Amino acid sequence: MPPPRLQPSDLQALRQKLYAGDQLDAAGARQLLDEVDALRAELAGSRVEFAKKAAGALAKRLQAAAAFNRGGCPSCRDAEARAFLAKLQRIAEG
């Protein structure tokens, strides 16, 4: 079971301790490091979720452009958009 997340009041107390020049005890340091790890994991998940949504939106738009323009539009450089879509999909797959 993951450790409980730090609340804003907990972070404020740790911040005050550090700014006052006091050292953190081992438990406080572990809590802080666990919080950093949890935040990094959330950020990574958010990035992947964004990449998936962006890739889906771009794929949908490219399909619409191809249908409207009978296969694509060479003047709008849809090949570059397709390359960007492929990169987004690689990011989303991890």
PyMOL commands that set and color helices and strands:
alter all, ss='L'
color gray80, all
select helices_A, chain A and resi 8-19+26-68+74-76+78-93
alter helices_A, ss='H'
color red, helices_A
deselect
rebuild
show_as cartoon
